Amino acid sequence: MCPENSKILLAEILRLVDEGADPSAVATYDRAFSNCWEQLTLREEETSQAKAPEELTMEEIASLSPIEQDRLPSPVLRRFANWELQQRKLRPVLSEADTIIKELFEENGFADSAKNRSTIGKWMDNKGLGYSPANLKQAIEACEPDLELSQAAIESMSSDEYKARIVDPQVREWQAKQPKPESSRIPLGMRPTR
């Protein structure tokens, strides 16, 4: 029911109650509805003729409930299943900001990954900056140590650079996670006896 219809019906019910009708009686609501029938607006769905299942568009079938979809004839249901499969195969269109970020990552040798996007997004949110090409370049420069490199950039590195940028930090991180050795109570150079 649309809001205009609710207002019209409520006004009519209140008028009938003021005239002495019982507000809890169903007859009061029936009389209010019949009194203002011409003023009410009907929804298009209710006034239009129902289409045959073969005439429904795929978007209309998609908007049906699963129970209504199950009631469709098999040929229509097969056509709808094929359409759904085609829709899943369609690639989503990237927004302008996504395209710019992807190009900037590729230019600077960084992977277009969720981690890198999150790092850039957090930095820009902390600074209160919008997603313009200049701001994105600045964010990439500021977050460079925290960004993952692209596979192409890793493959083009020399072995010394690879060791310095990738292997050494991983080794240091691994060593930091290792438990520290406990100090021994036996003096250096002495063997424990059994």
N, C-alpha and C positions, 0 to 999 in steps of 0.2 A: 504494500500500500504506500502510495506517495504521500509526502507531508501535507500537500494541499488538501488531499482527500481527508486526512486525519483531522485537519482544522475544521473543514466543512462539517464532517460528521459530529465532531465534538460540540461545535456551536449549536447544531440542531438538537443533539441530545440534551444539552443544557437548557435550551428553549423549552423543550417538552417537559423537562423536570420542573422548570419554573411554572409551567401551566398545570402541574399537579401529577404528572406521570411518575410511576414508581421507577427509581433509578436502578433497581436490582432486577427488574423484569425484562425478559428477552423481548417482549412485545414492544417495549419502548425503543430498543435498538432497531428492531425490524421497521417500526414506523418512521424512525429518523432516517434510515437508509432509503426507504421508499419515498419519503418527502424530498430528499435532495439527490435523487438518482441522476437527474439531468445535469446537475452541477459537477458531478464527479468525473474525473478524467480516467479513462481506461489506458492501461499500458499497451504498447504496440504488440507485445507478445501475445496478449490475451485477445486482441482484436484481429490479428492477422490469421490467415488460414494456416494450418499445420502443413508442412511440406512432407512429401513422400520421402522415405529414407534415401532413395536414389538421387533426389534433388538436393540433399544437404551438402554443403561445402565441407571440406576437411576441417576447417576451423570450427564450424558449427558442431561437427561430430566430436571434436576434441573438447568442446565445452560441455558436452553431455556428461552425466554421471556414469560411473562404470556399469551400473545396473542398466541404464538406458542404452549404453553402447552394446551390452550383451544381447539386448533384444533386437538389434539390427540384423537384417538378412546377411547371410554368409558372404555374398559377393561384395556388399558394401563394407563389411568388416575387414575383408581381405584387402580391399582398396585402401582403407584407412590404415591398416597395419603397414602396407607398403609406403604410404605417405609418411607415417611416423618414422620409419626406418630411413627414408631419404632426409627427413629433418634432422635426425641424429648425425648423419654424415656431413651436414653443412658445417663449415667452419664459422665460428663466431667472428664478427667484424670487430677489429681492434679500434678502440677510441683513439683520438688524436694524441692524447697524453701517453697512452700505451705505446703507440708507434714511435713517438719522440724518445721515450725512455729506452725502448729496444735499440733504436739506432745509436743512441749515446753509449749504451753499454757495449755494443759491438765496436764502435769507433775507439773506445778506450780499452778494449781487451777484457771486459768483464762479462760474466755469464748473466743472461737474462733469467735469473732464478727468483723464486719467491723470497729467499733470504735476502738477496740484494735489493729487491724492491721494498721489502720491509725496512731494511736499514736506511734506505734513501727516504722512504716515507716518514719514518720516525724523526730523522734529522730535520726534514722540511717542516713537520708539524711542530717540533720544538722551537724552530726559528720563526714559525708563523708565515712561511713563504708559500706562494701559489706555485702551481706546476707550469712554469714557463721554461723554455729551453735554457735561458741564462741561469735560472735558479737550479735547474736540474744539473747543469754542468758544474755549478758551484758545489752542489750536494755530493756529486761523484768525487770531486777533488777532495772535499773534506772527509768523506767516508772511505777513501781509497784503501787504507790499511785493513778495514773490516770487510771489504767486498771480495767475493769469490771470483777467481779468474775464469775466463772462458777456456774451453778445451783447445781452441785454435791458438790462444795466447800461450797456453802451457806447452803445446807441441812446438811452438816457434822459439822457446827459450833455450839458451845455452845451458849446459849441464851445471856450470857454476851458479848461474842465476837461479836455476831450478832448485838447487841445493839451498841457496841462501833464502829464497822466498817461500819455499814450500816444505822441504824436508827439515831444515833446522828448526823452524817454529813448531812443527809437529813433534819433533824429538824433544824439544824443551818442554812442551806441554805434557808429553808422556812422562818425562822425568819428574815434573812437578807433581804428578799424580801418584808417583811411587811412594811407598811408606819410607820414612826416615829410619836408618838403622839405629838400634838401641845401643847406648854406650855400655861397654862391658865393664864389669867390676874387677876383672882380672887385669893386672898391670901388663903393659905392652912387653912382649918378649917372654912371658910366662905361659906355660901350658897347663890346662886344668888337669887335675889328677882324678883317676877314677876310683 
